[in-house]
Structure formats: structure tokens, C-alpha cells
Amino acid sequence: MWRGQSLPFDADKHLFTLMLKEELRLHKSLIGPMGSAFFPIFFFVSTASLAALVPLFLPNLSHSTFLLMFHVGSAMYGLFVGSIGHIGEEIWSRRLGQVNFILQMTETLPLPFRKLMTMFYLKDALFYILYTYLPLICGIAVAAPLAGISMGSIVKLGLTMILTFMTGMSLSFLISALAVRSKPAFIFMLSSMASLTILVWPLHILEPGQLILPLGYWSNPNPLLIVSTMILTSLFFVVAILTIRERFETAQRRYKSALLEVEHKFSFTGELKILLAKEWVELRRSGMLKQVTAGLAGALLGVYLIIWFIETGIGLAFPFNTVSYSGFVGFMGVLTYSWITNMEHNESLNPLPVIVADVIKAKFVLHLILTAGISSGCVLLIAIARKETSLMFPSLLVAVANAVYAGAITAKLTGLWTNTMFFDVGVISRFAVTVIPSLFVMELLSLWIWYLETTAIYAIIAVAFLQIGAAVMILKGLHQKWRGVPFAFALINQRS
């Protein structure tokens, strides 16, 4: 047994190595050894292809715009990866199916939780840099000669992107630690981030490089910007480690029985009503409903901002309209299905007379119910803002059709494990091959509305009904696809 509350250095190294192996083993168990190995290769090939094609198809896109996109994307990626304060609480306070994590060792061994979280943070940073940024930078480097970019600039880009990622990751770690410890501090941090973002855009009081210091290094190559970034990242991390709790308590609440009442409200779904009622009650009691609705609304706002960036920021003259937005609005509804499947682990259903396909259908219907109101409201607001209310009907139809079609394909390919199976290269490739062509056709037709008018609208309506018909056929095949598959956390033997 180790003495005191710390481990020898060699034990720390051994523990860190075990955490890396645990991460790799988890990826392999969820998406298979081939999928785990080929994901960075797929990422490398995709990045190299895009880097080679962009100068040919978007020759007027400035280097400053590229840099802004890369660094904003890195910051957002870091914010997404870094919410490990919540992850630590979830892993420590409850088991995830049959899986036990190294972070739970503090329950039985004299290991400080903050030490394990430090290693967990460093493990995540190293893993995601090697798993995503290394293939991304290598992909850009391969295509660099076609764009006339020097290798020195590629190395510089890799450095500033990784620093931006680490800053976002440490900031997110701090925010998630504060969320567990103090809601006022959590709200203050979010408000501060929102205020600084508003000062950059839309107020333009600050330059993006003044907020994202590694980006500013490109216009002002002052080493102090790099040093300041490292100091700020370290500060966020240290404060997060000191803030995070050493022990977590599982919140306990009491609720009145509501299943039968909710079941009656979902009686229009027939045999799915009891499962749908169960899903709804769990969504409400888990507190996920606000996160799901806010997350989808935020994603739809992101779509609007991306298209605004293309039209206004880059200045590309595409005849976007409300129908163009609606296609992406429906497609982004897949996020809701992903969140719903990540709400709980379903192993407790194994001994019950329930099959995976029926639970998938219930989650799919709930996904449609949740996305209907938000998507319709989003389409309505866009139509009013762009003064295109005449396109309201085809826009709503396009949003519904894409939500149903993309959701049905997601349900068939990933079942109850969307968040993990989308890391499988085979799954994501089949999803892209089946979803992107119809979305591309829809978007292409929408760009011709002002030129072909009625003909384009009729064609859009026809494609929308074809998508809905295809979705119905896909949903009918769910029983065959998921027959005999158990409710398990790690789905090792996936069916094609």
C-alpha cells in the first residue's frame, strides 16, 4: 500500500499510461478496433482533400479568414472536450453499465481525486491532440504546396491551433468545475464569456486576435502572446483543479407518479405510448429537457451565423433563402436524437419484455416532437427576418422532411449508441453517403427558386416527400437491423 496521499513518480507515470490505454480500449469497445484506428486516417484524408480543393473553388478566400475559422473552431473544440468536471462527477458518482473507470479508484485506494483529475485532463489533452490535431496538421501539410504555403507556416499554424484548443479546454474545465461547486460563479463565467464575445461581434470593439491570443500572434508576432496564452491556460487549469470537489454526493429527489398520466397524452402513438411516456418522464426528471432544447436552438443559431458568415463575412454571392436554411435546420435535428440516446444507459431493460428496436422508435418519435416546435419557430423567424413569408410552406416541409429522413437514418445506423457509433468510420461514411446527396439536391434546388420559381418549388416538394417515404421504409427495417441486440453500454459486435 502507498504511504500518505500521493504516489511515487513512477506510479504516476504508470497510472497516466493506464488512462491512455483505458481511453483507447473504450474507443475500441464502442466503435471497434478498425473504426478506432481508421478515424484519424479518415480525418487526415478528408483534411488533405479539402485543403487541396479550397484554393481551386474559393480562390478569393483570404488567409485571415482561414485563420479565423481554424482558431474559432479550435476554441469551440476545446470548450467541447474540456467539460471534464461534469464527466468526473458522473463517473465517480455512478457506474456506467458494466464499465468501471480509473477515476473511481479513489473509492478504494488512497488516491486524491484532484491528482486523478489532473492526469485525466492531461490524458484527454494528449489523446485529442494526437487523435485529431496531428492528422489535421499533416493533412494540411500534404496540400500546402498546392496553396503555396510554407512548412514553417504549417508548424506555426499547428502551434497556435493547439494552444487555442488547450485554452478552450482549460476554460471549459474551469466552467464545468464551477458548475458543480457554485452556480453564481458558473453564471458569472458564462456571462463574462458572452460579454467578451459580444465585444468582438457584433460590436467590433475588440479584434478577434485580442480575445484569441494565438490568433493575434499571426498579425503581431510577439512571443508575449504565446507566453500569455500558456500562462492563462495553466491558470484556468490550476483554478479548476483547486475548485473541483474531492467527493460527490448523488442528488436525491422525490417525484409523484406521472407515468400513467403522461402515457395517456401519448396515446396517439399507439403501442409506443408507454415507452414514449417513460422517455418523456426521464427527460424531464433528469433535467436534460432544458439542455436539449437550448442545445438545438444554439445549433440552429450556429447554422444561421455560418450562412451569414458566408454571405457577409466572406462575401460569396449565393442566393440563399429561407428554404436553404430550412434544409440545415432539419438536418441539425439529428443532434436532438443524439442527446436523447445519451440520456441514460438501458441495460436495466434487458430482463424486460422490450426490444431495442421499440426503444429506438420511441426515442425517434420523441426527437421529432422536440424538434418540431423549435425548428418551426426558427424557420418562421428566418422567413420574417428575410421577408420571405411566401416560402413558409415549402420551408417548413423541407425542415420536417430532412429531420425525419436524417433522424431515421441515424436511428438505423446507430440505434441507442449514437454518440459513440458516429466515431466509427464505416457508420459515419454510410450516414454521409445516404444523407448528404439528398440534402445537396435540396440546397441546390433552393438556390434556383428565384430563377425557376414554381418549377423549383414543385421539385423541392417532390424531393421532400421522397425523403419522408424513404424514412418510413427505413423505420420499418429497424426490427431486422437490431434483432437480437441486447441493451448494453458497449456494443462490440456491430451489424452492418
C-alpha positions as CSV (number, residue, x, y, z in Angstrom):
1,M,0.0,0.0,0.0
2,W,1.3,3.5,-0.8
3,R,2.1,5.8,2.1
4,G,0.4,9.1,2.5
5,Q,-1.9,10.6,-0.1
6,S,0.4,10.6,-3.1
7,L,2.1,8.2,-5.4
8,P,5.7,7.7,-6.4
9,F,6.6,9.4,-9.7
10,D,6.9,6.0,-11.5
11,A,3.4,5.1,-10.2
12,D,2.1,8.4,-11.6
13,K,3.6,7.6,-15.0
14,H,2.1,4.1,-14.8
15,L,-1.3,5.5,-13.9
16,F,-1.2,8.0,-16.8
17,T,-0.3,5.2,-19.2
18,L,-3.2,3.2,-17.9
19,M,-5.5,6.1,-18.5
20,L,-4.4,6.4,-22.1
21,K,-4.9,2.7,-22.6
22,E,-8.3,3.0,-21.0
23,E,-9.3,5.7,-23.5
24,L,-8.1,3.6,-26.4
25,R,-9.8,0.5,-25.1
26,L,-13.1,2.4,-24.6
27,H,-12.9,3.7,-28.2
28,K,-12.3,0.2,-29.5
29,S,-15.1,-1.4,-27.5
30,L,-17.5,1.2,-28.7
31,I,-16.7,1.6,-32.4
32,G,-14.5,-1.5,-33.0
33,P,-10.7,-1.7,-33.5
34,M,-10.9,-0.9,-37.2
35,G,-13.1,2.2,-36.6
36,S,-10.9,3.5,-33.9
37,A,-7.7,3.0,-36.0
38,F,-9.1,4.5,-39.2
39,F,-10.8,7.6,-37.7
40,P,-7.5,9.6,-37.7
41,I,-6.7,8.3,-41.1
42,F,-10.1,9.3,-42.4
43,F,-9.6,12.7,-40.8
44,F,-6.2,13.1,-42.5
45,V,-7.5,12.2,-45.9
46,S,-10.5,14.5,-45.6
47,T,-8.4,17.4,-44.4
48,A,-5.9,16.9,-47.2
49,S,-8.6,16.7,-49.8
50,L,-10.4,19.9,-48.6
51,A,-7.1,21.8,-48.2
52,A,-6.3,20.9,-51.8
53,L,-9.7,21.8,-53.2
54,V,-10.4,25.1,-51.3
55,P,-7.8,27.2,-53.2
56,L,-9.3,25.9,-56.5
57,F,-13.0,26.6,-55.7
58,L,-12.6,29.5,-53.2
59,P,-9.6,31.4,-54.6
60,N,-10.8,34.7,-53.1
61,L,-10.9,33.4,-49.5
62,S,-8.3,35.3,-47.6
63,H,-5.7,33.8,-45.3
64,S,-7.1,35.9,-42.4
65,T,-10.5,34.3,-42.9
66,F,-8.9,30.8,-42.9
67,L,-7.0,31.6,-39.7
68,L,-10.2,32.9,-38.1
69,M,-12.1,29.8,-39.0
70,F,-9.3,27.4,-37.8
71,H,-8.9,29.2,-34.4
72,V,-12.5,29.7,-33.7
73,G,-13.1,26.0,-34.5
74,S,-10.2,25.1,-32.2
75,A,-11.6,27.2,-29.4
76,M,-15.0,25.6,-29.7
77,Y,-13.5,22.1,-29.9
78,G,-11.6,22.8,-26.7
79,L,-14.7,24.0,-25.0
80,F,-16.5,20.8,-26.0
81,V,-13.7,18.5,-24.9
82,G,-12.9,20.2,-21.7
83,S,-16.2,19.8,-19.7
84,I,-14.5,17.0,-17.7
85,G,-15.7,18.5,-14.4
86,H,-19.1,17.1,-15.1
87,I,-17.6,14.0,-16.5
88,G,-15.6,13.4,-13.3
89,E,-18.7,13.8,-11.2
90,E,-20.7,11.4,-13.5
91,I,-18.0,8.7,-13.5
92,W,-17.3,9.0,-9.8
93,S,-20.9,9.0,-8.5
94,R,-22.3,6.2,-10.7
95,R,-21.3,3.3,-12.7
96,L,-21.8,3.4,-16.5
97,G,-23.2,0.0,-17.1
98,Q,-20.7,-2.8,-16.5
99,V,-17.8,-0.4,-17.0
100,N,-15.6,0.9,-14.2
101,F,-13.2,3.8,-14.7
102,I,-9.8,4.5,-13.2
103,L,-11.3,7.7,-11.7
104,Q,-13.3,5.5,-9.4
105,M,-10.1,4.2,-7.8
106,T,-10.4,6.9,-5.1
107,E,-13.3,5.0,-3.6
108,T,-10.9,2.1,-2.5
109,L,-7.4,3.4,-2.7
110,P,-5.6,6.4,-1.0
111,L,-5.5,8.5,-4.2
112,P,-6.5,12.2,-4.1
113,F,-9.3,12.8,-6.6
114,R,-7.6,16.0,-7.8
115,K,-4.5,14.1,-8.7
116,L,-6.5,11.7,-10.8
117,M,-8.4,14.6,-12.4
118,T,-5.1,16.2,-13.3
119,M,-4.0,13.1,-15.0
120,F,-7.4,12.7,-16.7
121,Y,-7.1,16.3,-18.1
122,L,-3.5,15.7,-19.4
123,K,-4.6,12.4,-20.8
124,D,-7.5,14.0,-22.7
125,A,-5.3,16.8,-24.0
126,L,-2.6,14.4,-25.3
127,F,-5.2,12.0,-26.7
128,Y,-7.2,14.6,-28.7
129,I,-4.1,16.3,-29.9
130,L,-2.7,13.1,-31.3
131,Y,-6.1,11.8,-32.4
132,T,-7.4,14.9,-34.3
133,Y,-4.8,17.7,-34.5
134,L,-1.9,15.6,-35.7
135,P,-3.8,14.2,-38.7
136,L,-5.3,17.6,-39.4
137,I,-2.0,19.4,-39.5
138,C,-0.4,16.6,-41.5
139,G,-3.3,16.7,-44.0
140,I,-2.9,20.5,-44.4
141,A,0.9,20.0,-44.8
142,V,0.3,17.5,-47.6
143,A,-1.8,20.0,-49.5
144,A,0.3,23.0,-48.6
145,P,2.4,23.1,-51.8
146,L,-0.8,23.5,-53.9
147,A,-1.7,26.6,-51.9
148,G,1.8,28.0,-51.8
149,I,2.1,27.7,-48.0
150,S,5.5,27.1,-46.5
151,M,6.1,24.4,-44.0
152,G,7.1,27.0,-41.4
153,S,3.6,28.4,-41.6
154,I,2.2,24.9,-41.2
155,V,4.2,24.4,-38.0
156,K,3.1,27.9,-36.8
157,L,-0.5,27.1,-37.5
158,G,-0.3,23.8,-35.6
159,L,1.2,25.6,-32.6
160,T,-1.4,28.3,-32.5
161,M,-4.3,26.0,-33.1
162,I,-3.2,23.6,-30.3
163,L,-2.7,26.5,-27.9
164,T,-6.1,27.8,-28.7
165,F,-7.6,24.3,-28.2
166,M,-5.8,24.0,-24.8
167,T,-7.1,27.4,-23.8
168,G,-10.6,26.4,-24.6
169,M,-10.2,23.1,-22.9
170,S,-8.9,24.5,-19.7
171,L,-11.5,27.2,-19.7
172,S,-14.3,24.7,-20.2
173,F,-12.7,22.5,-17.4
174,L,-12.9,25.6,-15.1
175,I,-16.5,26.3,-16.0
176,S,-17.6,22.7,-15.5
177,A,-15.8,22.6,-12.1
178,L,-17.6,25.9,-11.1
179,A,-20.9,24.5,-12.3
180,V,-20.5,21.6,-9.8
181,R,-19.3,23.8,-7.0
182,S,-21.1,27.2,-7.3
183,K,-23.9,28.2,-9.6
184,P,-23.3,32.0,-9.1
185,A,-19.6,31.6,-10.1
186,F,-20.7,29.4,-13.1
187,I,-23.2,32.1,-14.3
188,F,-20.6,34.8,-13.8
189,M,-18.1,32.9,-16.0
190,L,-20.7,32.3,-18.8
191,S,-21.8,36.0,-18.6
192,S,-18.1,37.1,-18.9
193,M,-17.5,34.9,-21.9
194,A,-20.7,36.1,-23.6
195,S,-19.8,39.8,-22.9
196,L,-16.3,39.4,-24.4
197,T,-17.8,37.6,-27.5
198,I,-20.3,40.4,-28.0
199,L,-17.4,43.0,-27.8
200,V,-15.8,41.2,-30.8
201,W,-19.0,40.6,-32.7
202,P,-21.4,42.3,-33.4
203,L,-20.0,45.4,-31.6
204,H,-16.4,45.1,-33.2
205,I,-14.9,46.9,-30.2
206,L,-12.3,44.2,-29.8
207,E,-10.5,42.3,-32.6
208,P,-10.7,38.5,-32.7
209,G,-7.0,38.3,-32.1
210,Q,-7.4,40.3,-28.9
211,L,-9.7,37.6,-27.5
212,I,-8.0,34.6,-29.0
213,L,-4.3,35.4,-28.3
214,P,-2.8,32.7,-30.6
215,L,-4.8,34.1,-33.5
216,G,-3.4,37.6,-32.7
217,Y,0.1,36.2,-32.9
218,W,-0.3,36.0,-36.7
219,S,-0.8,39.7,-37.1
220,N,1.5,40.6,-34.2
221,P,4.3,38.0,-33.9
222,N,5.1,39.0,-30.3
223,P,6.3,36.0,-28.2
224,L,4.5,37.5,-25.2
225,L,1.2,36.5,-26.8
226,I,2.3,32.8,-26.8
227,V,3.7,33.1,-23.3
228,S,0.5,34.8,-22.1
229,T,-1.6,32.0,-23.6
230,M,0.4,29.4,-21.8
231,I,0.1,31.3,-18.5
232,L,-3.7,31.8,-19.0
233,T,-4.2,28.1,-19.9
234,S,-2.3,27.0,-16.8
235,L,-4.2,29.4,-14.6
236,F,-7.5,28.1,-15.8
237,F,-6.4,24.6,-15.2
238,V,-5.0,25.2,-11.7
239,V,-8.1,27.1,-10.5
240,A,-10.3,24.3,-11.9
241,I,-8.3,21.6,-10.1
242,L,-8.5,23.6,-6.8
243,T,-12.2,24.2,-7.3
244,I,-13.4,20.7,-8.2
245,R,-14.8,18.6,-5.3
246,E,-12.9,15.7,-3.8
247,R,-16.1,13.9,-3.2
248,F,-19.5,14.0,-4.9
249,E,-22.9,13.4,-3.4
250,T,-25.6,11.9,-5.5
251,A,-28.6,14.2,-5.6
252,Q,-31.8,12.6,-4.4
253,R,-35.3,13.9,-5.3
254,R,-38.8,12.6,-4.9
255,Y,-41.4,12.8,-7.6
256,K,-45.1,12.0,-7.8
257,S,-46.1,9.1,-10.1
258,A,-46.7,10.6,-13.5
259,L,-46.2,7.7,-16.0
260,L,-49.9,6.8,-16.5
261,E,-50.9,10.4,-16.9
262,V,-48.2,11.0,-19.5
263,E,-49.0,7.7,-21.2
264,H,-52.5,9.0,-21.9
265,K,-51.1,12.1,-23.5
266,F,-49.0,10.0,-25.9
267,S,-51.9,7.6,-26.8
268,F,-51.8,8.8,-30.4
269,T,-48.5,6.8,-30.8
270,G,-50.3,3.5,-30.3
271,E,-48.1,0.7,-28.9
272,L,-45.2,3.1,-28.3
273,K,-47.1,5.2,-25.8
274,I,-45.7,3.5,-22.7
275,L,-42.1,3.7,-23.9
276,L,-42.6,7.2,-25.1
277,A,-44.1,8.2,-21.7
278,K,-41.1,6.6,-20.0
279,E,-38.7,8.5,-22.2
280,W,-40.5,11.8,-21.6
281,V,-40.6,11.4,-17.8
282,E,-36.9,10.5,-17.7
283,L,-36.1,13.5,-19.9
284,R,-38.0,15.8,-17.5
285,R,-36.7,14.4,-14.3
286,S,-33.0,14.2,-15.4
287,G,-33.0,17.9,-16.2
288,M,-32.0,17.2,-19.8
289,L,-35.0,18.8,-21.4
290,K,-33.6,22.3,-21.0
291,Q,-30.2,21.2,-22.3
292,V,-31.7,19.5,-25.3
293,T,-33.9,22.5,-26.3
294,A,-31.2,25.0,-25.6
295,G,-28.6,22.9,-27.4
296,L,-30.8,22.6,-30.5
297,A,-31.7,26.3,-30.5
298,G,-27.9,27.1,-30.2
299,A,-27.1,24.8,-33.1
300,L,-29.7,26.4,-35.3
301,L,-28.4,29.8,-34.4
302,G,-24.9,28.5,-35.4
303,V,-26.3,27.5,-38.8
304,Y,-27.7,31.0,-39.2
305,L,-24.3,32.5,-38.2
306,I,-22.4,30.2,-40.6
307,I,-24.5,31.2,-43.6
308,W,-24.4,34.8,-42.5
309,F,-20.6,34.4,-42.4
310,I,-20.5,33.0,-45.9
311,E,-22.8,35.8,-47.2
312,T,-21.4,38.8,-45.3
313,G,-18.1,37.8,-43.8
314,I,-16.6,36.1,-46.9
315,G,-18.8,38.0,-49.3
316,L,-19.7,35.0,-51.5
317,A,-22.8,35.8,-53.6
318,F,-25.0,32.7,-53.1
319,P,-28.8,33.2,-53.5
320,F,-29.6,31.8,-50.0
321,N,-33.2,31.9,-48.9
322,T,-35.5,30.6,-46.2
323,V,-35.7,27.1,-47.9
324,S,-31.9,27.0,-47.9
325,Y,-31.8,27.5,-44.1
326,S,-34.6,25.0,-43.6
327,G,-32.7,22.1,-45.1
328,F,-29.9,22.6,-42.5
329,V,-32.5,23.3,-39.7
330,G,-34.0,19.8,-40.3
331,F,-30.6,18.2,-40.6
332,M,-29.4,19.6,-37.3
333,G,-32.3,17.9,-35.6
334,V,-30.1,14.8,-35.5
335,L,-28.4,16.4,-32.5
336,T,-31.6,16.1,-30.5
337,Y,-31.8,12.3,-31.2
338,S,-28.1,12.1,-30.2
339,W,-28.8,13.8,-26.9
340,I,-31.8,11.7,-26.1
341,T,-29.9,8.4,-26.7
342,N,-27.1,9.8,-24.4
343,M,-29.6,10.5,-21.6
344,E,-29.3,7.1,-19.9
345,H,-27.9,3.6,-20.2
346,N,-30.5,1.0,-20.9
347,E,-29.0,-2.2,-19.5
348,S,-31.8,-2.4,-16.9
349,L,-34.2,-3.2,-19.8
350,N,-32.5,-6.5,-20.7
351,P,-34.7,-8.7,-18.4
352,L,-37.9,-6.9,-19.5
353,P,-40.2,-7.8,-22.5
354,V,-38.8,-4.9,-24.5
355,I,-36.7,-5.0,-27.6
356,V,-34.1,-2.5,-28.8
357,A,-36.0,-1.5,-32.0
358,D,-39.1,-0.4,-30.0
359,V,-37.0,1.8,-27.7
360,I,-35.2,3.3,-30.8
361,K,-38.6,4.1,-32.3
362,A,-39.8,5.8,-29.1
363,K,-36.7,7.9,-28.9
364,F,-37.1,8.8,-32.6
365,V,-40.7,9.9,-32.1
366,L,-39.6,12.0,-29.1
367,H,-36.9,13.5,-31.2
368,L,-39.5,14.6,-33.8
369,I,-41.8,16.0,-31.1
370,L,-39.0,18.0,-29.5
371,T,-37.6,19.4,-32.8
372,A,-40.9,20.2,-34.4
373,G,-41.6,23.3,-32.3
374,I,-38.0,24.7,-32.2
375,S,-37.5,24.1,-35.9
376,S,-40.8,25.6,-36.9
377,G,-40.2,28.7,-34.8
378,C,-36.7,29.0,-36.3
379,V,-38.0,28.8,-39.8
380,L,-40.7,31.3,-39.1
381,L,-38.3,33.8,-37.6
382,I,-35.9,33.4,-40.6
383,A,-38.7,33.9,-43.1
384,I,-39.9,37.1,-41.3
385,A,-36.3,38.4,-40.9
386,R,-35.7,37.9,-44.6
387,K,-39.1,39.0,-45.7
388,E,-39.8,35.7,-47.4
389,T,-43.1,34.6,-45.9
390,S,-44.2,33.4,-49.3
391,L,-41.7,30.5,-48.9
392,M,-43.1,29.5,-45.5
393,F,-44.9,26.2,-46.6
394,P,-42.0,24.7,-48.7
395,S,-39.6,25.8,-45.9
396,L,-41.5,24.0,-43.2
397,L,-41.9,20.9,-45.4
398,V,-38.1,20.9,-46.1
399,A,-37.3,21.2,-42.4
400,V,-39.7,18.3,-41.5
401,A,-38.5,16.1,-44.3
402,N,-34.9,16.5,-43.5
403,A,-35.5,16.0,-39.8
404,V,-37.4,12.8,-40.5
405,Y,-35.0,11.4,-43.1
406,A,-31.8,12.2,-41.3
407,G,-33.2,11.1,-38.0
408,A,-34.4,7.7,-39.4
409,I,-31.0,7.0,-40.9
410,T,-29.3,7.9,-37.7
411,A,-31.7,5.6,-35.7
412,K,-31.0,2.7,-38.1
413,L,-27.2,3.1,-38.2
414,T,-26.5,4.0,-34.5
415,G,-29.6,2.8,-32.6
416,L,-29.2,3.7,-28.9
417,W,-25.4,4.4,-29.2
418,T,-25.3,7.5,-31.5
419,N,-22.7,9.4,-29.6
420,T,-20.2,6.6,-29.8
421,M,-21.0,4.8,-33.1
422,F,-20.6,8.1,-35.0
423,F,-16.9,7.7,-34.3
424,D,-16.9,4.6,-36.5
425,V,-15.6,5.5,-39.9
426,G,-18.0,2.9,-41.5
427,V,-21.0,4.3,-39.8
428,I,-20.2,8.0,-40.5
429,S,-19.4,7.1,-44.1
430,R,-22.7,5.4,-44.6
431,F,-24.5,8.3,-42.9
432,A,-22.8,10.8,-45.3
433,V,-23.5,8.7,-48.4
434,T,-27.2,8.4,-47.6
435,V,-27.9,11.9,-46.1
436,I,-25.6,14.4,-47.9
437,P,-26.8,13.7,-51.5
438,S,-30.5,14.5,-50.8
439,L,-29.5,17.5,-48.7
440,F,-27.3,18.7,-51.5
441,V,-30.0,18.3,-54.1
442,M,-32.4,20.2,-51.8
443,E,-30.0,23.0,-51.3
444,L,-29.2,23.2,-55.0
445,L,-32.9,23.4,-55.9
446,S,-33.4,26.1,-53.2
447,L,-30.8,28.3,-54.9
448,W,-32.8,28.2,-58.1
449,I,-36.1,29.3,-56.6
450,W,-35.7,32.9,-57.7
451,Y,-34.9,31.8,-61.2
452,L,-37.2,28.8,-61.9
453,E,-39.8,29.8,-59.3
454,T,-42.8,27.4,-59.4
455,T,-40.8,24.6,-61.0
456,A,-38.1,24.7,-58.4
457,I,-40.7,24.7,-55.6
458,Y,-42.5,21.7,-57.0
459,A,-39.2,19.8,-57.4
460,I,-38.4,20.6,-53.7
461,I,-41.8,19.3,-52.6
462,A,-41.2,16.1,-54.6
463,V,-37.8,15.5,-53.0
464,A,-39.2,16.2,-49.5
465,F,-41.9,13.6,-50.0
466,L,-39.4,11.1,-51.3
467,Q,-37.3,11.7,-48.2
468,I,-40.3,11.1,-46.0
469,G,-41.2,7.9,-47.9
470,A,-37.7,6.6,-47.6
471,A,-37.7,7.4,-43.9
472,V,-40.9,5.3,-43.4
473,M,-39.2,2.3,-45.2
474,I,-36.1,2.7,-43.1
475,L,-38.1,2.7,-39.9
476,K,-39.9,-0.4,-40.9
477,G,-36.5,-2.1,-41.2
478,L,-35.4,-1.3,-37.6
479,H,-36.6,-4.6,-36.2
480,Q,-34.5,-6.6,-38.7
481,K,-31.4,-4.3,-38.1
482,W,-31.5,-4.6,-34.3
483,R,-32.9,-8.1,-33.8
484,G,-31.2,-10.0,-31.1
485,V,-29.0,-7.0,-30.0
486,P,-29.0,-6.5,-26.2
487,F,-29.3,-3.3,-24.2
488,A,-25.6,-2.8,-23.5
489,F,-23.2,0.1,-22.9
490,A,-20.5,-1.2,-25.2
491,L,-21.7,-2.6,-28.4
492,I,-18.8,-4.6,-29.7
493,N,-20.2,-6.7,-32.5
494,Q,-22.0,-4.1,-34.7
495,R,-24.1,-5.2,-37.5
496,S,-23.8,-3.6,-40.9
